[in-house]
Amino acid sequence: MATIGLVTCLAYPEVTADDRLLVAALERRGHGAVAVPWNGARRAAVDADLLLLRSAWDVWRDEVTHRRYLSWLDWVEAEGIELWNPPSTARWSLDKRYVVGLAAGSVRVPRTVEVTAGQLAKTMADVGWSEAVLKPAVGGSGDGVELIDGARARQLDETGLTPAWTPWMVQEFVPEIRSRGETSIAVIDGEVSHAVQKRPGPGEYRSNSAFGVTVTRIEADRLPMPEVEALLSVAPRPLLYARIDLVIGDEISLIEIETVDPALWFSTSVEAADRLAAAVEARLP
């Protein structure tokens, strides 16, 4: 029997309710699964046969925590600890500026521009946007994300972008997200596993669970498979799992490819928990 460490964090130390389905799938295969906060005692990480990044959701809260997490990834790599997704893939996903280079096939990446303090209104005017999505390059769960217009941009130019330690981006707003929401596609071991539709609540545009999103399963025959396969071809390797977030309207727009700690919505696809458990087992030392 192997021990699988599901990497969490001290802010949210327990395995999530959704990931308990993964724990059950691992146990059915004869393995134990325990929560291992990345910023907890390092002995727990050393004692696990394999670590699986699942809910280290504090790493974008402040600069010190973020730097410590990057140092933890360096330590894991130096110690030769089996971690999936591996440190190189995790680092790639931690700075959302990666999206700029991800155009693939007919998938459209909304125009994204890095912005500096005091230049937000000018940047929007130069590009020709009356509104845009402002987001930190290091972030998650919708924290700090804001749909802004020119007046708000001028206000932020005066007050400054906070937190100041992370780079910031402005991104072209995809209006279909309000009516169609995001399609989140879970990929396990290089294959599409399952997908969900995340629809924002009334008056919202953010499709994160903290903002009242409604989640429903989507059958595979409704997915744009050629486009998904094109995106997988440009995703980082090696890759155990990922979640591809798209807005599917008149065009297909890429929002993110999450390769570190994404919610995988096992509650909508119990068989997917078994699929990931099998892939984890295949990677045991």
PAROPA-130366 format. One line per 4 residues: number of its first residue (from 1); for each residue x, y, z of N, C-alpha, C. Coordinates in steps of 0.02 Angstrom, whole numbers, plus 32768, in hexadecimal, padded with zeros to 4 digits. Layout:
PAROPA-130366
NUM = X:Y:Z:X:Y:Z:X:Y:Z ~ ...
***
This chain:
PAROPA-130366
1 = 802A:7FC4:8000:8000:8000:8000:802C:803E:8000 ~ 801B:806D:7FD5:8040:80AD:7FD2:8019:80E3:7FF7 ~ 803D:8116:800B:801E:8151:802A:8022:818B:7FF9 ~ 7FE9:81A4:7FE5:7FE5:81DD:7FB8:7FD8:821C:7FE1
5 = 8003:824D:7FDA:7FF8:828D:7FFD:7FD5:82BE:7FD1 ~ 7F99:82D2:7FE4:7F75:8306:7FBE:7F89:8349:7FDA ~ 7FAD:8370:7FB2:7FCB:83AE:7FCA:7F95:83E2:7FD3 ~ 7F90:83FB:8011:7F61:8430:8023:7F8B:846B:803D
9 = 7F71:8492:806B:7F96:84C9:8089:7F7C:84D3:80D0 ~ 7FA1:84F6:80F9:7F8B:8500:813E:7F4C:852B:8142 ~ 7F42:8556:8111:7F04:857E:8111:7EC7:8553:8105 ~ 7ECF:851F:80DC:7E99:84EF:80CD:7EB8:84A9:80D2
13 = 7EC2:8490:810F:7EEC:8455:8117:7ECB:8413:8103 ~ 7E89:840F:8105:7E68:83CF:80F9:7E5E:83C3:80AE ~ 7E58:8383:809D:7E46:8371:8059:7E00:838C:804A ~ 7DF5:83A9:8010:7DB4:83C6:7FFF:7D7F:8390:7FFA
17 = 7D40:83A5:7FFF:7D09:8376:7FFA:7D0A:8352:7FB7 ~ 7D19:8376:7F82:7D1B:8357:7F40:7D54:8325:7F3B ~ 7D8E:8335:7F58:7DC7:8308:7F54:7DC0:82CB:7F80 ~ 7D8F:82CB:7FAE:7D84:828E:7FD5:7D6D:8255:7FA8
21 = 7D4F:8266:7F6F:7D3E:8232:7F3E:7D7E:8213:7F21 ~ 7DB2:823C:7F17:7DF2:8222:7F01:7E12:81F7:7F37 ~ 7E0E:820D:7F75:7E28:81E5:7FAD:7E08:81A0:7FAD ~ 7DC5:819E:7FA5:7DA2:815E:7FA4:7DB9:8132:7F6A
25 = 7DC5:8151:7F30:7DDB:812B:7EF6:7E21:810E:7F02 ~ 7E4D:8134:7F23:7E90:811A:7F33:7E8B:80E2:7F66 ~ 7E5F:80E9:7F96:7E57:80B5:7FC9:7E3D:8074:7FAA ~ 7E11:807A:7F78:7DF9:803E:7F56:7E31:8018:7F34
29 = 7E66:803C:7F24:7EA1:801D:7F04:7ED4:8007:7F38 ~ 7EC2:800D:7F77:7EEE:7FF5:7FAB:7F20:8027:7FC5 ~ 7F18:8067:7FB4:7F47:809B:7FC9:7F28:80C9:7FFD ~ 7F52:80E5:8027:7F3C:8118:8055:7F46:815D:8038
33 = 7F1D:818C:804E:7F23:81D2:8036:7F1B:8200:8072 ~ 7F4A:822F:8079:7F49:825D:80B1:7F55:82A3:8099 ~ 7F3B:82D4:80BE:7F48:831A:80AE:7F8F:832B:80C5 ~ 7FB4:834D:8099:7FF8:8363:80A9:7FFD:83AD:8099
37 = 7FF2:83D9:80CB:7FFA:8421:80BD:8042:8430:80A7 ~ 8048:8454:8070:808C:8461:8056:80B6:8489:8088 ~ 8095:84B4:80B0:80B9:84DD:80E0:80B4:84C0:8126 ~ 80A4:8480:812C:80A5:845D:816B:80E9:843A:8176
41 = 80E9:8408:81A0:8126:83E2:81AE:813E:83BF:816F ~ 817D:83C8:815E:8197:83AA:8121:819D:835E:8126 ~ 819E:8343:8162:81A2:82FB:816A:8167:82D8:8149 ~ 812C:82F7:814A:80F2:82D8:812B:80FB:82D2:80E0
45 = 811B:8303:80C1:8128:8300:8079:815C:82CB:8069 ~ 818F:82C5:8093:81C3:8294:8088:81A8:824D:8090 ~ 817B:8243:80C0:8161:8201:80CE:812F:81E7:809A ~ 8111:8213:8073:80E1:81FE:8040:8106:81DD:8006
49 = 80E6:81AC:7FE7:8104:818C:7FAC:80FC:81B8:7F6E ~ 80CA:81E2:7F6E:80BE:8210:7F36:8093:824A:7F50 ~ 80A3:8285:7F38:807B:82C0:7F49:8053:82D6:7F0C ~ 8015:82EA:7F1A:7FE8:8300:7EE5:7FCF:8346:7EF7
53 = 7FE0:8378:7ECE:7FCB:83BC:7EDA:7F7F:83C1:7ED4 ~ 7F5D:83D7:7F09:7F14:83DA:7F05:7EF6:841C:7F1E ~ 7F09:8435:7F57:7EE6:8471:7F6F:7F15:849E:7F99 ~ 7F4E:84AE:7F7C:7F7B:84DF:7F9C:7F63:8525:7F88
57 = 7F2B:8538:7FA4:7F08:8573:7F8C:7F1B:85B4:7FB1 ~ 7F53:85B3:7FD4:7F69:85F0:7FF5:7FA6:860F:7FD3 ~ 7FBD:85F2:7F9C:7FFF:8605:7F82:7FFF:8648:7F5E ~ 7FC5:8664:7F51:7FC2:86A6:7F31:7FAB:86DC:7F62
61 = 7FA5:86CB:7FA2:7F89:86FB:7FD2:7FB8:8736:7FDF ~ 7FF9:8729:7FE2:8029:875E:7FEE:806D:8749:7FD3 ~ 809A:8779:7FCD:80DA:876D:7FAE:8104:873B:7FD4 ~ 8104:873F:8017:812D:8712:803F:8116:86CA:8036
65 = 80D5:86BE:8039:80BB:867A:8030:80CB:8660:7FEB ~ 80C4:868B:7FB9:80D2:8676:7F75:811B:8662:7F6D ~ 8148:868A:7F88:818F:867A:7F82:819F:8639:7FA8 ~ 8180:8630:7FE1:818C:85F3:8007:8173:85B6:7FE1
69 = 813C:85BD:7FBF:8122:8585:7F97:8152:8574:7F5E ~ 816C:85A6:7F3C:819D:8599:7F07:81DB:8577:7F24 ~ 81EF:858B:7F60:8228:856B:7F80:8217:8523:7F93 ~ 81D9:8517:7FA7:81C3:84D3:7FB7:81C6:84A7:7F79
73 = 81B1:84C2:7F40:81B6:849B:7F01:8200:848B:7EF2 ~ 822C:84BC:7EFD:8273:84B0:7EF3:828C:8477:7F21 ~ 8276:8478:7F5F:828A:8445:7F90:8271:8400:7F7B ~ 8232:83FC:7F66:8216:83BD:7F4F:8240:83A1:7F15
77 = 8252:83CD:7EE7:8279:83B8:7EAD:82BE:83A0:7EC2 ~ 82DE:83C5:7EEF:8321:83B3:7F06:8322:8372:7F2D ~ 82EC:8365:7F52:82E8:8328:7F7A:82D4:82EB:7F50 ~ 82C0:82F7:7F12:82AA:82BF:7EE9:8267:82A2:7EFD
81 = 823D:82CA:7F1D:81FB:82B4:7F32:81CD:82B1:7EF5 ~ 81A8:827B:7EEF:817A:8273:7EB7:813E:82A2:7EC0 ~ 8139:82D4:7E95:8104:8306:7E99:80E2:830D:7E55 ~ 809F:830C:7E56:8078:8315:7E19:803F:8346:7E25
85 = 8036:8375:7DF4:8063:8382:7DBD:80A8:8397:7DD9 ~ 80DD:838A:7DB2:8120:8397:7DCC:812F:83E2:7DD4 ~ 8164:83F2:7DF9:8173:8438:7E06:8177:8464:7DC8 ~ 8194:844B:7D92:819B:8474:7D56:8157:8488:7D3A
89 = 8129:8459:7D3A:80E5:8466:7D22:80C0:8495:7D51 ~ 80C9:848A:7D92:80A8:84B5:7DC3:80C0:84FD:7DBD ~ 8100:8507:7DB5:811B:854B:7DAF:80FD:856F:7D72 ~ 80F6:854B:7D3C:80DA:8567:7CFF:8095:8584:7D0B
93 = 806D:8561:7D32:8027:8574:7D3C:801E:85AB:7D6F ~ 8052:85BA:7D96:804B:85EA:7DCD:804C:8633:7DB6 ~ 8060:8640:7D79:8061:8684:7D5F:8035:8685:7D20 ~ 7FFB:86A5:7D25:7FC9:86A0:7CF1:7FDC:86C5:7CB1
97 = 8016:86E4:7CB0:802D:8702:7C71:803C:86CC:7C3D ~ 803E:868D:7C52:8049:8657:7C22:8015:8656:7BEB ~ 7FD9:8671:7BFA:7FA3:866C:7BCA:7FB3:8691:7B89 ~ 7FDF:86C2:7B8B:7FED:86EB:7B50:8008:86C0:7B17
101 = 802D:868C:7B26:804B:8664:7AF1:8027:8624:7AE0 ~ 7FE6:8620:7AF2:7FC4:85DF:7AEC:7F94:85D9:7AB1 ~ 7F97:8604:7A81:7F6B:85FC:7A46:7F7A:85BA:7A25 ~ 7F45:8595:7A16:7F4D:8553:79F6:7F10:8544:79CB
105 = 7F1D:8532:798C:7EE6:8522:795F:7EB7:855D:7958 ~ 7E76:854F:795D:7E44:8584:7955:7E30:85A2:7999 ~ 7E51:858E:79CE:7E42:85AA:7A10:7E5E:85F1:7A14 ~ 7E34:861D:7A2D:7E48:8663:7A32:7E5B:8672:7A7B
109 = 7E93:8693:7A83:7EA7:86AB:7AC5:7E95:86F5:7AC9 ~ 7E68:8708:7AF7:7E58:8750:7AFD:7E98:8779:7B05 ~ 7E9A:87B1:7AE3:7ED7:87DA:7AE6:7EE6:87EC:7B2F ~ 7F24:87E1:7B42:7F3A:87EB:7B87:7F78:8817:7B87
113 = 7F78:884A:7BB1:7FAF:887A:7BB4:7FC5:8882:7BFC ~ 8005:887B:7C08:801F:888A:7C4B:801D:88D5:7C56 ~ 8009:88E9:7C92:8000:8930:7CA0:8027:8943:7CDE ~ 803F:8980:7CE0:8064:8999:7D1A:803B:89D0:7D3C
117 = 804A:89DB:7D7B:8026:8A0D:7DA2:802C:8A51:7D80 ~ 7FF3:8A74:7D7C:7FF1:8AB6:7D5E:7FE7:8AB6:7D14 ~ 7FE6:8A7B:7CF4:7FE0:8A77:7CAB:7FA2:8A51:7C95 ~ 7F75:8A43:7CC3:7F3B:8A19:7CB3:7F0C:8A3B:7C82
121 = 7EF9:8A79:7C90:7ECB:8A9D:7C63:7EEA:8AA7:7C1E ~ 7F29:8AB9:7C1C:7F4B:8AC3:7BDC:7F4E:8A81:7BB5 ~ 7F5D:8A4B:7BD7:7F61:8A0A:7BB5:7F1E:89F8:7B96 ~ 7EE8:8A01:7BBC:7EA6:89F1:7BA1:7E94:8A1E:7B66
125 = 7EA6:8A5E:7B6B:7E97:8A8C:7B34:7EC0:8A7B:7AF6 ~ 7EFF:8A69:7B00:7F29:8A57:7AC7:7F0F:8A1A:7AA3 ~ 7EF6:89E9:7AC9:7EDC:89AC:7AAB:7E96:89B8:7A8D ~ 7E73:89E9:7AA9:7E30:89F7:7A90:7DF9:89D5:7AB7
129 = 7E05:89C5:7AF7:7DD3:89A3:7B20:7DAB:89D6:7B4A ~ 7D6A:89CF:7B49:7D40:89F6:7B77:7D38:89D2:7BBA ~ 7D41:8990:7BB9:7D42:8969:7BF6:7D71:892E:7BEC ~ 7D8C:8915:7C23:7DBB:88DD:7C20:7DBD:88BB:7C64
133 = 7DD7:887F:7C64:7DDF:885A:7CA2:7E25:8867:7CBD ~ 7E27:887F:7CFB:7E66:888A:7D1E:7E72:884F:7D4C ~ 7EAE:8831:7D49:7EBB:87F8:7D75:7F05:87F5:7D87 ~ 7F13:87DC:7DC3:7F59:87D2:7DD6:7F76:8796:7DB1
137 = 7FB5:8799:7D9E:7FD5:8761:7D7B:7FDE:8726:7DAA ~ 7FE7:8734:7DEA:7FEB:86FF:7E1D:7FAC:8703:7E46 ~ 7F80:86D4:7E3D:7F40:86D7:7E60:7F17:869A:7E51 ~ 7EDD:8697:7E71:7EAF:865F:7E67:7E6D:866C:7E88
141 = 7E3C:8643:7E78:7DF8:8646:7E94:7DD6:8689:7E88 ~ 7DEC:86AD:7E55:7DCD:86ED:7E45:7DE4:8726:7E71 ~ 7E14:871A:7E9E:7E2B:874F:7ECB:7E4B:8787:7EA3 ~ 7E35:87C4:7EAF:7E52:87FF:7E8E:7E3B:880A:7E47
145 = 7E13:87DC:7E2C:7DFB:87E4:7DE7:7DC2:8816:7DE6 ~ 7DC4:8844:7DB5:7D92:887A:7DB2:7D86:888E:7D6A ~ 7D47:8897:7D59:7D35:88B2:7D18:7D33:88FE:7D1F ~ 7D5F:8920:7CF9:7D66:8968:7D03:7D57:898E:7CC3
149 = 7D43:89CD:7CCB:7D3B:89FB:7C93:7D70:8A31:7C99 ~ 7D6D:8A63:7C6D:7D9F:8A98:7C6D:7DA2:8ABF:7CAD ~ 7D67:8ACE:7CCA:7D66:8AF4:7D08:7D87:8ACD:7D41 ~ 7D79:8A8E:7D46:7D98:8A64:7D7A:7DE3:8A5F:7D6E
153 = 7DF7:8A5A:7D2F:7E3F:8A56:7D1F:7E63:8A95:7D37 ~ 7E44:8AD0:7D2C:7E64:8B0E:7D42:7E68:8B11:7D8E ~ 7E34:8AF8:7DAF:7E35:8AF6:7DF8:7E6D:8AC9:7E12 ~ 7E75:8A8F:7DF3:7EAA:8A61:7E08:7EEF:8A7C:7DF9
157 = 7EF5:8AA4:7DC4:7F35:8AC4:7DB5:7F49:8AF4:7DEE ~ 7F18:8B12:7E0E:7F26:8B40:7E45:7F35:8B1A:7E86 ~ 7F0F:8AE5:7E93:7F17:8AC1:7ED2:7F4D:8A8C:7ED0 ~ 7F5C:8A73:7E93:7F8D:8A3D:7E8D:7F6D:89F8:7E8B
161 = 7F8F:89C9:7E6D:7F76:8985:7E69:7F8F:895E:7EA6 ~ 7F61:893F:7ECA:7F74:891A:7F05:7F59:88D3:7F01 ~ 7F80:88A2:7F15:7FC4:88A8:7F30:7FF7:88BB:7EFA ~ 802A:88DE:7F0F:805B:88F8:7EDF:8090:88C4:7ECD
165 = 8094:888D:7EF2:80CB:885D:7EE7:80BF:8831:7EA9 ~ 8081:8829:7E94:8074:87FF:7E5A:806F:882A:7E1B ~ 8086:8812:7DE1:8076:8834:7DA3:802B:8835:7D98 ~ 8013:8865:7D71:7FCB:886A:7D62:7FC1:8868:7D16
169 = 7F85:8851:7D03:7F74:884D:7CBD:7F2F:886A:7CB2 ~ 7F24:8886:7C77:7EE1:8895:7C61:7ED3:8868:7C25 ~ 7E96:884F:7C22:7E85:881F:7BEF:7E43:8832:7BCF ~ 7E40:8828:7B8E:7E02:8834:7B69:7DC9:880D:7B89
173 = 7D91:882E:7B94:7D57:880D:7BB2:7D31:87E6:7B7E ~ 7D20:87A7:7B8F:7CF8:877C:7B63:7CB0:877F:7B7C ~ 7C84:87A5:7B5C:7C41:87B1:7B78:7C17:8772:7B7D ~ 7C24:873F:7B53:7BFC:8702:7B55:7C02:86DD:7B97
177 = 7C34:86EF:7BBF:7C3C:86CC:7BFE:7C01:86D9:7C2D ~ 7BE0:8713:7C24:7BA6:8722:7C4E:7B6C:86F3:7C40 ~ 7B60:86E4:7C01:7B27:86BB:7BEE:7B39:8671:7BE8 ~ 7B76:8662:7BD1:7B89:861C:7BC5:7BB4:85FF:7BFC
181 = 7BD5:862A:7C23:7C01:8612:7C56:7C40:85F3:7C39 ~ 7C63:85CF:7C63:7CA0:85AE:7C4F:7C95:8563:7C48 ~ 7CB5:8545:7C17:7CB8:84FC:7C11:7CFB:84E6:7C2C ~ 7CFA:84BF:7C62:7D37:84A6:7C81:7D40:845D:7C70
185 = 7D77:844D:7C50:7D84:840A:7C36:7DBE:83EB:7C5E ~ 7DB0:83B4:7C80:7DE3:8391:7CA6:7E08:8360:7C7A ~ 7E4A:8364:7C7C:7E75:8337:7C55:7E9D:830E:7C87 ~ 7E9B:82CC:7C7F:7EBF:829E:7CAC:7EEB:8270:7C81
189 = 7F2B:8271:7C8F:7F5B:8246:7C6D:7F57:824F:7C21 ~ 7F50:828E:7C0C:7F52:829F:7BC5:7F11:8296:7BA0 ~ 7EDC:827F:7BC2:7E9C:8273:7BA2:7E65:829D:7BC3 ~ 7E36:82B5:7B9A:7DFD:82D8:7BB6:7DD5:82A8:7BE2
193 = 7DC9:82BC:7C1F:7DA5:8291:7C4E:7D5B:82A4:7C53 ~ 7D4D:82E3:7C62:7D09:82F9:7C6A:7D08:8345:7C67 ~ 7CCE:8362:7C68:7CC9:83AB:7C63:7C8B:83C4:7C87 ~ 7C8E:8403:7C9B:7C55:8423:7CBB:7C4B:8468:7C9D
197 = 7C0D:847F:7CA1:7BFC:84C4:7C8F:7BF3:84EB:7CCF ~ 7C17:8523:7CD5:7C13:854D:7D10:7BF2:858F:7CFC ~ 7BB6:859A:7D13:7B91:85D6:7D01:7B92:8608:7D3B ~ 7BA6:8646:7D2E:7BA7:8678:7D64:7B61:8687:7D7E
201 = 7B5E:869F:7DBB:7B1F:86B4:7DD8:7B07:86F5:7DB9 ~ 7ACA:870A:7DCA:7AAE:8748:7DAE:7ADB:8784:7DB9 ~ 7AE8:87A8:7D83:7B12:87E4:7D87:7B5C:87D6:7D8C ~ 7B70:8797:7D8A:7BB7:8785:7D91:7BD4:8772:7D4D
205 = 7C16:8774:7D4A:7C3A:875C:7D0F:7C71:872B:7D23 ~ 7C81:8729:7D64:7CB4:86FC:7D7D:7C97:86B6:7D88 ~ 7CBB:8683:7D70:7CA2:863F:7D73:7CC4:8616:7DA9 ~ 7CDC:8637:7DDD:7CFA:8614:7E15:7CC5:8602:7E48
209 = 7CD1:85CD:7E6D:7C9E:85B4:7E9B:7C8C:85E6:7ED1 ~ 7CB9:8615:7EE1:7CAB:8646:7F15:7C76:8679:7F01 ~ 7C62:867A:7EC1:7C35:86AE:7EA8:7BF1:8692:7E92 ~ 7BDC:865C:7EB1:7B99:8642:7EA5:7B90:8620:7E62
213 = 7BC3:85FE:7E4A:7BC0:85DD:7E09:7B95:859E:7E0D ~ 7B72:858F:7DD6:7B4C:8551:7DD0:7B73:8521:7DA4 ~ 7B7D:84E4:7DBC:7BA7:84B3:7D99:7B7D:8477:7D82 ~ 7B82:8467:7D42:7B5F:842D:7D26:7B90:8406:7CFA
217 = 7B86:83C5:7CF7:7BB2:839B:7CCE:7BA1:83A4:7C84 ~ 7BD5:839F:7C5A:7BCC:83A0:7C11:7BE4:835E:7BF6 ~ 7BBF:8342:7BC8:7BD3:8303:7BA9:7C0A:8310:7B75 ~ 7C35:82DE:7B6C:7C70:82E5:7B43:7C60:82F8:7AFA
221 = 7C27:82E1:7AE1:7C18:82EE:7A9A:7C06:8337:7A8E ~ 7C02:835F:7AC2:7BF4:83A6:7ABA:7C34:83D0:7ABC ~ 7C6D:83AF:7AC5:7CAC:83D4:7ACC:7CCE:83DE:7A89 ~ 7CF0:8417:7A80:7D15:8424:7A42:7D58:8400:7A42
225 = 7D57:83C0:7A34:7D93:8397:7A3D:7DCF:83AD:7A14 ~ 7DC8:83C1:79D5:7E04:83D7:79B1:7E27:8411:79D4 ~ 7E00:843F:79EE:7E1C:8479:7A10:7E3D:8465:7A52 ~ 7E1C:8437:7A76:7E39:8420:7AB5:7E7B:83FC:7AA8
229 = 7E7D:83D2:7A76:7EBB:83AF:7A65:7EF2:83DF:7A50 ~ 7EE0:8414:7A2D:7F12:8447:7A1B:7F2F:8468:7A59 ~ 7F04:8476:7A8A:7F1C:8496:7AC7:7F49:8466:7AEF ~ 7F37:8426:7AEF:7F61:83F5:7B13:7FA6:83F1:7AF4
233 = 7FAA:83FE:7AB3:7FEB:83FA:7A92:801A:8432:7AA8 ~ 7FFF:8469:7AC3:8029:84A0:7AD9:802D:84A5:7B25 ~ 800A:8479:7B48:800D:8478:7B91:8051:845D:7BA7 ~ 8067:846E:7BE3:80A9:8457:7BFA:80A9:840B:7C05
237 = 80E4:83EE:7C01:80EF:83A8:7C0F:8128:83A2:7C41 ~ 8127:836E:7C6B:80F5:8339:7C71:80B6:8352:7C94 ~ 807F:832D:7C89:803E:8344:7C9F:8014:8308:7CB5 ~ 8001:8307:7CF4:7FD4:82D3:7D0D:7F8C:82E8:7D04
241 = 7F7E:8327:7D15:7F39:8340:7D0E:7F3C:838A:7CFC ~ 7F05:83A2:7CE2:7EFD:83E9:7CD4:7EB3:83F8:7CCE ~ 7EA4:8437:7CD3:7E5F:844E:7CC5:7E63:8487:7C93 ~ 7E40:847F:7C5C:7E3F:84B2:7C28:7DFD:84D8:7C2D
245 = 7E02:8519:7C36:7DC7:8544:7C3C:7DBC:856B:7BFC ~ 7D82:8562:7BDD:7D72:8582:7B9E:7D30:85A7:7BA4 ~ 7D28:85DA:7B7A:7CE6:85F7:7B6D:7CD4:85E5:7B26 ~ 7C9E:85C0:7B1F:7C8A:85A7:7ADD:7C4E:85CF:7AC5
249 = 7C5A:85FD:7A97:7C26:8625:7A79:7C2B:8621:7A2E ~ 7C25:865A:7A0C:7C30:865B:79C4:7C78:8647:79B5 ~ 7CA5:8657:79E3:7CEA:8640:79E0:7CF9:861A:7A21 ~ 7D30:85F6:7A21:7D47:85D3:7A5D:7D80:85FB:7A7A
253 = 7D77:8612:7AB8:7DAA:863C:7AD8:7DC8:8616:7B14 ~ 7E09:8616:7B18:7E2C:85F7:7B50:7E31:8627:7B8A ~ 7E1E:8611:7BC5:7E27:8639:7C02:7E66:8624:7C26 ~ 7E6C:85E3:7C34:7EA7:85CA:7C58:7EB2:8580:7C48
257 = 7EEF:8569:7C53:7EFE:8522:7C59:7F1C:851A:7C9F ~ 7EF5:84FE:7CCC:7F0B:84F7:7D12:7F2E:84B4:7D1B ~ 7F6D:84B6:7D30:7F93:8479:7D3B:7FAA:8471:7D83 ~ 7F93:849E:7DAF:7FA4:8497:7DF6:7F66:84A7:7E1F
261 = 7F4F:8475:7E44:7F18:847D:7E74:7ED3:848F:7E57 ~ 7EC2:847E:7E1A:7E7E:8491:7E05:7E49:8463:7E23 ~ 7E0E:847E:7E31:7DD5:8453:7E41:7DC6:8429:7E04 ~ 7DBC:83E8:7E0E:7DB0:83BA:7DD6:7D68:839F:7DD5
265 = 7D3F:83B4:7E05:7CF7:83A5:7E04:7CE9:835A:7DFF ~ 7D0B:8334:7E2C:7CFD:82EC:7E2F:7CB4:82DD:7E40 ~ 7C94:830C:7E63:7C4E:8301:7E75:7C21:82FB:7E39 ~ 7C36:8314:7E00:7C0F:830D:7DC2:7C23:82D0:7D9A
269 = 7C5A:82AF:7DAE:7C75:8277:7D87:7C9E:824B:7DB6 ~ 7C7B:8220:7DDB:7C9D:81F6:7E0B:7CD1:81C9:7DE9 ~ 7CC1:81B4:7DAB:7CF0:8189:7D87:7D32:81AD:7D79 ~ 7D30:81F1:7D77:7D6E:8217:7D6C:7D9D:8210:7DA8
273 = 7D82:820B:7DE4:7DAC:8200:7E1F:7DD0:81BE:7E18 ~ 7DAF:818A:7E00:7DCF:814A:7DF4:7E05:8150:7DBE ~ 7DF7:8178:7D8C:7E27:8181:7D55:7E67:81A3:7D6F ~ 7E5F:81D6:7D98:7E9B:81F7:7DB3:7EBF:81CA:7DE4
277 = 7E9A:81A4:7E0B:7EBA:8174:7E3A:7EE5:8142:7E14 ~ 7ECC:8129:7DDB:7EF2:80FA:7DB3:7F31:811B:7D97 ~ 7F2C:8159:7D81:7F66:817D:7D66:7F99:818A:7D9C ~ 7F82:819A:7DD9:7FB0:81A4:7E11:7FD4:8162:7E21
281 = 7FAE:812C:7E24:7FCC:80EB:7E34:8002:80D9:7E01 ~ 7FF6:80E9:7DC2:8027:80D9:7D8E:8068:8100:7D96 ~ 8067:8137:7DBC:80A2:8160:7DC5:80C5:8153:7E08 ~ 80AD:8124:7E2E:80CD:8115:7E6D:8114:80FB:7E61
285 = 8143:8111:7E89:8189:80F9:7E80:818D:80AD:7E89
***
